[in-house]
Amino acid sequence: MAGRMPTLNRTLLAEHAQHTLDGVTERAFHVEVEGDRLYALMTEPADPTVATDLGFVAVHSFGIEVLTLRRAERGVARALAAAGHAVLFVHRRGFGDSEGDPNEVTLERQLSDLRAAREHLLSASAAGRVGLVGARFGGLLAGLLAREGGVDRLALVQPAVSGAQWTRSFLREMSVVRMADPDGSDRRGTDELLADLHRDGVLDVLGYGLPAALVDALREVNLAADAGSFGGEALIVQVAKRPALAKDLEALRDRLEAGGGTVRTEVLREPAGSTFGSASFVATTKDVNVRTDVMEPVVADLGRIVAEWAR
C-alpha cells in the first residue's frame, strides 16, 4: 500500500542492542515498572566464568547532572564489570529515555524504580548480593535505598547528604547561571525560587523540572542523621578542591560506622577550571576554541578506586 510506514523491526534492534569491548559486554533493554518502561543498560564481564556474586545498581543524579555525570558513571560501571561485577543502570521514570512525566518525579517513585532495578539485577545476572553506586543526588538516593536493607555495598561519590541542602544548592547554581546571562532579567534569589516553586507546583531549573512534591519530601532527609538498617561496606569518595574530607561527609562516615558498617574514604582533587558534575571541557591554552577534558583522569581514578574497593 503506497505511503505505508515501515514496521519497526524489533528483532533487528534487539540483535544490535549489545556490544563487547575490552572484555566488557553492554546490553540495552527495558525494565517495566507499573506500566512504564525504563531504559536499562546492563554492563557485565564478557567472560561469565569471572563473574562474582556481587552486582551493582548505578543510580544517576538529577537535572543537567544526568548528562554531565554519565561518563563518570559509565567509567565506574565498566571498571566494575572488568573486575567481575554486573552493573545495571536505569533511567528512572521521567528521565532520559524512560517513560513517565518528568513533572511527577516524586521521591517515592524514584525509590520504587530503584527497587525494581535491584530485583531485575538479582533475577537477570549472576549477582546474589547487591551494591549501589551513585554520585551527587544519585548518592543521596542510593543512601536512602540502602537504609531500607537488602544492600551489601554502598559506593557514594561526592554525595548529597541532606535533602534540604541539596535543594538550596541546586537552586543556587541556577541563580548563578541566570545572573551571568547577558539579559540579566532573572535575578531571583533562592528564597524567591522556592516560593515560586510551591506556588506553581514545579520550577523550571535550566530546562529541567523540579517538582514541589520532591522538594517537600526531601526536606527532612539527612543520611548523616539516619542510616537505617545498612550495616555493610561503604565507600565515600570526595571529588573537590579541598584536600580534607568535608564536614557533612565526615558526619555521614561516622553515622554509617555507628550503624555497624565499615567505611573507606578517598579524596580526589578536582582539576583547575572544572567542578565535578559540570561540563569538563575547559580552555587550557590561549586559544579558547581548544578545549581539554580535564576530568578524564578523575573518571579513570574513580573507576580504579571503586573496582578495587569492591573486591
For each residue, the residues with C-beta under 8 A, 3 or more apart:
1: 4
2:
3:
4: 1
5:
6:
7:
8: 13
9: 12 13
10: 13 14
11: 14 15
12: 9 15 16
13: 8 9 10 16 17
14: 10 11 17
15: 11 12
16: 12 13
17: 13 14 27 28 29
18: 25 26 27 28
19: 25 26
20: 23 24 25 26 46
21: 24 26
22: 78 82
23: 20 45 46 47 82
24: 20 21 43 44 45 46 78 81 82
25: 18 19 20 43 44 45 46 81
26: 18 19 20 21 41 42 43
27: 17 18 41 42 44
28: 17 18 39 40 41
29: 17 40 42
30: 37 38 39 40
31: 37 38 40 90 116 117 120
32: 35 36 37 38
33: 36 37 38 93 112 113 116
34: 112
35: 32
36: 32 33 93 98 99 100
37: 30 31 32 33 98 99
38: 30 31 32 33 90 91 92 93 98 99 113 116 117
39: 28 30 90 91 96 97 98
40: 28 29 30 31 88 89 90 91 117 120
41: 26 27 28 88 89 90
42: 26 27 29 86 87 88 89 124 125
43: 24 25 26 74 77 78 80 81 86 87 88 89
44: 24 25 27 48 51 81 86 87 125
45: 23 24 25 48 50 51 81 82 83 84 85 86
46: 20 23 24 25
47: 23 50 51
48: 44 45 51 126
49:
50: 45 47 84
51: 44 45 47 48 84 85 86 125 126
52: 83 84 85 126 127
53: 126 127 128 129
54: 85 127 128 129 130 131 152 153 310
55: 85 86 87 88 121 122 125 126 127 129 130 131
56: 77 80 85 86 87 88 121 130 131 132 133 153 155 310
57: 87 88 89 90 114 117 118 121 130 131 132 133
58: 73 76 77 87 88 89 133 134 138
59: 114 132 133 134 138 139 141 142 145
60: 65 66 69 70 73 89 91 92 95 96 134 138
61: 65 66 69 134 135 136 137 138 277
62: 65 66 136 137 138 170 208
63: 66 137 170 205 206 208 210
64: 67 68 206 207 208
65: 60 61 62 68 69 135 136 137 277
66: 60 61 62 63 69 70 91 95 96
67: 64 70
68: 64 65 277 278 279 280
69: 60 61 65 66 72 73 135 136 138 277
70: 60 66 67 73 74
71: 74 75 280 295 299
72: 69 75 76 135 157 276 295 298 299 302
73: 58 60 69 70 76 77 89 133 135 138
74: 43 70 71 77 78 89
75: 71 72 78 79 299 300 302 303
76: 58 72 73 79 80 87 133 155 157 302 303 306 307
77: 43 56 58 73 74 80 81 87 89 133
78: 22 24 43 74 75 81 82 303
79: 75 76 82 83 302 303 304 306 307
80: 43 56 76 77 83 85 87 133 303 306 307 310
81: 24 25 43 44 45 77 78 84 85 86 87
82: 22 23 24 45 78 79 307
83: 45 52 79 80 307 310 311
84: 45 50 51 52 81
85: 45 51 52 54 55 56 80 81 127 131 307 310
86: 42 43 44 45 51 55 56 81 121 125 126 127
87: 42 43 44 55 56 57 58 76 77 80 81 133
88: 40 41 42 43 55 56 57 58 117 120 121 124 125
89: 40 41 42 43 57 58 60 73 74 77
90: 31 38 39 40 41 57 98 113 114 117
91: 38 39 40 60 66 95 96 97 98
92: 38 60 95 98 100 105 109 110 113 114
93: 33 36 38 98 99 100 101 104 105 109 110 113
94: 98 100 101 102 103 104 105 109
95: 60 66 91 92 98 100 102 105
96: 39 60 66 91
97: 39 91
98: 36 37 38 39 90 91 92 93 94 95
99: 36 37 38 93
100: 36 92 93 94 95 104 105 109
101: 93 94 104 105
102: 94 95 105 208 209
103: 94 201 202 209 211
104: 93 94 100 101 109 211
105: 92 93 94 95 100 101 102 109 110 209 211 214
106: 109 110 211 213 214 217
107: 110 111 144 213 214 217 218 221
108: 111 112 217
109: 92 93 94 100 104 105 106 112 113
110: 92 93 105 106 107 113 114 141
111: 107 108 114 115 141 144 145
112: 33 34 108 109 115 116
113: 33 38 90 92 93 109 110 116 117
114: 57 59 90 92 110 111 117 118 132 141 142 145
115: 111 112 118 119 145
116: 31 33 38 112 113 119 120
117: 31 38 40 57 88 90 113 114 120 121
118: 57 114 115 121 122 130 145 150 151
119: 115 116 122 123
120: 31 40 88 116 117 123 124
121: 55 56 57 86 88 117 118 124 125 127 130
122: 55 118 119 125 127 128 130
123: 119 120
124: 42 88 120 121
125: 42 44 51 55 86 88 121 122
126: 48 51 52 53 55 86
127: 52 53 54 55 85 86 121 122 130
128: 53 54 122
129: 53 54 55 152 153
130: 54 55 56 57 118 121 122 127 150 151 152 153
131: 54 55 56 57 85 151 152 153 154 155 310
132: 56 57 59 114 142 145 146 151 153 154 155
133: 56 57 58 59 73 76 77 80 87 142 155 156 157 306
134: 58 59 60 61 137 138 139 140 141 142 143 155 156 157 159
135: 61 65 69 72 73 138 139 156 157 158 159 276 277
136: 61 62 65 69 139 140 157 158 159 160 276 277
137: 61 62 63 65 134 140 141 160 166
138: 58 59 60 61 62 69 73 134 135 141 142 159
139: 59 134 135 136 142 143 156 157 158 159 160
140: 134 136 137 143 144 159 160 161 163 166 221 223
141: 59 110 111 114 134 137 138 144 145
142: 59 114 132 133 134 138 139 145 146 154 155 156 159
143: 134 139 140 146 147 154 156 159 161 223 227 230 252
144: 107 111 140 141 147 148 221 223
145: 59 111 114 115 118 132 141 142 148 151
146: 132 142 143 151 154 227 228 230 232
147: 143 144 223 226 227 228 229 230
148: 144 145 151 228 229
149: 228 229 230
150: 118 130
151: 118 130 131 132 145 146 148 154 230 232
152: 54 129 130 131 232 233
153: 54 56 129 130 131 132 232 233 234 235 310
154: 131 132 142 143 146 151 230 232 233 234 235 256 261
155: 56 76 131 132 133 134 142 234 235 237 306 309 310
156: 133 134 135 139 142 143 159 234 235 236 237 252
157: 72 76 133 134 135 136 139 237 239 302 306
158: 135 136 139 237 238 239 240 276 277
159: 134 135 136 138 139 140 142 143 156 223 236 249 252
160: 136 137 139 140 163 165 166 169
161: 140 143 165 222 223 224 248 249 251 252
162: 165 166 221 222 223 224 248
163: 140 160 166 167 217 218 219 220 221 222
164: 167 168 218 219 220 221 222
165: 160 161 162 168 169 248
166: 137 140 160 162 163 169 170 218
167: 163 164 170 171 194 210 215 218 219
168: 164 165 171 172 190
169: 160 165 166 172 173
170: 62 63 166 167 173 174 205 210
171: 167 168 174 175 190 193 194 203 205 210
172: 168 169 175 176 190
173: 169 170 176 177
174: 170 171 177 178 193 205 206
175: 171 172 178 179 187 188 189 190 193
176: 172 173 179 180
177: 173 174 180 181 206
178: 174 175 181 186 187 188
179: 175 176 184 186 187
180: 176 177
181: 177 178 184 185 186
182:
183: 186
184: 179 181 187
185: 181
186: 178 179 181 183
187: 175 178 179 184
188: 175 178 192 193 196
189: 175 192 193
190: 168 171 172 175 193 194
191: 194 195
192: 188 189 195 196
193: 171 174 175 188 189 190 196 197 203
194: 167 171 190 191 197 198 215
195: 191 192 198 199
196: 188 192 193 199 200 203
197: 193 194 200 201 202 203 210 212 215
198: 194 195 201 212 215
199: 195 196
200: 196 197 203 212
201: 103 197 198 211 212 213
202: 103 197 209 210 211 212
203: 171 193 196 197 200 209 210 212
204: 207 208 209 210
205: 63 170 171 174 208 209 210
206: 63 64 174 177
207: 64 204
208: 62 63 64 102 204 205
209: 102 103 105 202 203 204 205
210: 63 167 170 171 197 202 203 204 205 214 215
211: 103 104 105 106 201 202 214 215
212: 197 198 200 201 202 203 215 216
213: 106 107 201 216 217
214: 105 106 107 210 211 217 218
215: 167 194 197 198 210 211 212 218 219
216: 212 213 219
217: 106 107 108 163 213 214 221
218: 107 163 164 166 167 214 215 221
219: 163 164 167 215 216
220: 163 164
221: 107 140 144 162 163 164 217 218
222: 161 162 163 164 225 226
223: 140 143 144 147 159 161 162 226 227 252 255
224: 161 162 248 251 252 254 255
225: 222 255
226: 147 222 223 255
227: 143 146 147 223 230 255 256 258 259 261
228: 146 147 148 149 259
229: 147 148 149 259
230: 143 146 147 149 151 154 227 234 256 259 261
231: 259 260 261
232: 146 151 152 153 154 261 262
233: 152 153 154 261 262 263 264 309
234: 153 154 155 156 230 253 256 261 262 263 264
235: 153 154 155 156 263 264 265 266 305 306 309
236: 156 159 245 249 252 253 263 264 265 266
237: 155 156 157 158 265 266 267 268 302 305 306
238: 158 242 245 246 249 265 266 267 268
239: 157 158 268 270 276 298 302
240: 158 246 267 269 270 276
241: 269 270
242: 238 246
243: 267 269
244: 267
245: 236 238 249 250 253 265 267
246: 238 240 242 249 250
247: 250 251
248: 161 162 165 224 251 252
249: 159 161 236 238 245 246 252 253 265
250: 245 246 247 253 254
251: 161 224 247 248 254 255
252: 143 156 159 161 223 224 236 248 249 255 256
253: 234 236 245 249 250 256 257 263 265
254: 224 250 251 257 258
255: 223 224 225 226 227 251 252 258 259
256: 154 227 230 234 252 253 259 261 263
257: 253 254 260 261 262 263
258: 227 254 255
259: 227 228 229 230 231 255 256
260: 231 257
261: 154 227 230 231 232 233 234 256 257
262: 232 233 234 257
263: 233 234 235 236 253 256 257
264: 233 234 235 236 309
265: 235 236 237 238 245 249 253
266: 235 236 237 238 305
267: 237 238 240 243 244 245
268: 237 238 239 298 301 302 305
269: 240 241 243
270: 239 240 241 274 275 276 298
271: 274 294 295 297 298
272: 294
273: 282 283 284 294
274: 270 271 278 279 280 282 294 295
275: 270 278
276: 72 135 136 158 239 240 270 295 298
277: 61 65 68 69 135 136 158
278: 68 274 275
279: 68 274 282
280: 68 71 274 293 294 295 296
281: 291 292 293 294
282: 273 274 279 291 292 294
283: 273 287 288 289 290 291 292
284: 273 290 291 292 294
285: 290
286:
287: 283 290
288: 283
289: 283
290: 283 284 285 287
291: 281 282 283 284
292: 281 282 283 284
293: 280 281 296
294: 271 272 273 274 280 281 282 284 297
295: 71 72 271 274 276 280 298 299
296: 280 293 299 300
297: 271 294 300 301
298: 72 239 268 270 271 276 295 301 302
299: 71 72 75 295 296 302 303
300: 75 296 297 303 304
301: 268 297 298 304 305
302: 72 75 76 79 157 237 239 268 298 299 305 306
303: 75 76 78 79 80 299 300 306 307
304: 79 300 301 307 308
305: 235 237 266 268 301 302 308 309
306: 76 79 80 133 155 157 235 237 302 303 309 310
307: 76 79 80 82 83 85 303 304 310 311
308: 304 305 311
309: 155 233 235 264 305 306
310: 54 56 80 83 85 131 153 155 306 307
311: 83 307 308
